[in-house]
Amino acid sequence: MYQKMYTTLFNAITDALNLMEDRDYPAAKLRLMSAQREAEEVYISEDGQPPLEICP
């Protein structure tokens, strides 16, 4: 579980940094928010509970 969460977040950070280098800050923000939801879904799915909505 934690390996999947780590990989999801690490890859999103890498993508966001590349987007920020291109000064595409809105896309970087969306990429990070998406990864946050993905990692949350991985974590929550381990205990059988539905994912919480942290980011709108």
C-alpha positions in Angstrom: 0.0 0.0 0.0 2.6 2.6 1.0 4.8 1.8 -2.0 1.9 2.6 -4.3 1.1 5.8 -2.4 4.8 6.8 -2.5 5.1 6.1 -6.3 1.9 8.0 -7.0 3.0 11.1 -5.1 6.7 10.9 -6.2 5.7 10.8 -9.9 3.2 13.6 -9.4 5.8 15.8 -7.8 8.2 15.2 -10.7 5.4 16.0 -13.1 4.5 19.2 -11.2 8.1 20.4 -11.0 8.4 20.0 -14.8 5.1 21.9 -15.3 6.4 24.7 -12.9 9.6 24.9 -15.0 7.3 25.6 -17.9 5.4 28.1 -15.7 2.2 26.1 -16.0 1.3 26.6 -12.4 -2.5 25.7 -12.8 -1.6 22.4 -14.4 1.0 21.7 -11.7 -1.6 22.4 -9.0 -4.2 20.1 -10.7 -1.6 17.3 -11.0 -0.7 17.5 -7.3 -4.4 17.5 -6.3 -5.1 14.5 -8.5 -2.2 12.6 -7.0 -3.4 13.5 -3.5 -6.8 12.0 -4.2 -5.2 8.9 -5.8 -3.0 8.3 -2.8 -5.9 8.9 -0.4 -8.0 6.3 -2.3 -5.2 3.7 -2.0 -4.9 4.4 1.7 -8.7 4.3 2.4 -9.3 1.2 0.2 -7.1 -0.8 2.5 -9.7 -0.5 5.3 -12.8 -0.8 3.2 -14.0 2.7 3.8 -15.0 5.0 0.9 -12.5 7.8 0.1 -12.9 11.2 1.8 -13.1 14.3 -0.3 -10.3 16.5 0.9 -9.8 18.6 -2.3 -12.8 20.0 -4.1 
